[in-house]
Amino acid sequence: MEEFVYYGELFNIYAFLLTEKQKEIFSLYYEENLSLSEIAEYMKVSKSYIGKIVTNVKERLDYYENNLKHYELLQKIKEHN
């Protein structure tokens, strides 16, 4: 569950750096809580394609956070308030 919340928050911060297709798929998975199979059926693509996109987006979000550290900064601000 923590991972789910973490990536949801990273998505809120860094979504503007993703493609429209990445945002749509990741949003359906993390915000709408649809399964990979449900998204694949909805988009008329394979489940493995959706899984690859979700994995790729998570890797990108990790990369952005490791370099930009916006989430870390927000957590520090919350701790001090």
N, C-alpha and C positions, 0 to 999 in steps of 0.2 A: 504493500500500500504506500509506503514512504516513497518508493521509486516512482510510483504513478503520480503522486503529488509533486515530487521534485521535477519531473519532466513536464508536467502541466505548467508549473511556474516558469521553467526555462522557456517553454513555448510562448508564454505570455510576453516574456521579455524579448526574445529573439525572433519571433515569427516573421517580422518584416524582412529578415535576411533569407527567408526560404522562398522557393518557387510557389506559385499558386497551387499546383498539384500536390506538392509536399504539405502545404498548409491544410488543404482540403482533407487529405488522407489522415494526417496526424490529428486533426480536429475531430474527425469522425471516430477515431480510435480512442483518443484521450479525453475528449470533451463530451462526445455523444455516447461513449462507452459501447460502441459496436465492436463485434468480433472481427478478426481478419477475414473470416469467411463471409460475414454479412457485408463488409465493405467491398470485397471482391465481387460478390454477386451484384451489388448495387452498381458498381462501376464496370461490370462485365469484363473483368480481368481475372488473372489467376490469384489464388491466395498467396502463393510464393512471391508474386510481384508486390503485393501489398505489404507482406512481411519484410521484404527488402527495403521498401520505402520507409517503413516505420523504423527499422534498424538504422538506415542511413540518416534519417532525421535525428534520431537520438545521438548518433555519433557527431553530427554537425552541431547539435545543441551543446554537447560536451566540449567540443572544440571551441565554440564561441565562449562558453563560460570559462574554460581554462585560460583563454587569452584576454577576455574582456572583464571578467569577474564582477559583472553587474549583480548577479544573484548573491554572491558572497557579500558584496557591499550592502545590499538591502537587508541581509540577515544581521549584519553588524549594527546597522541602524536600528532595526527592530529590537535587538538586545539592549541597546542603550536608552531606549524610550520606555 
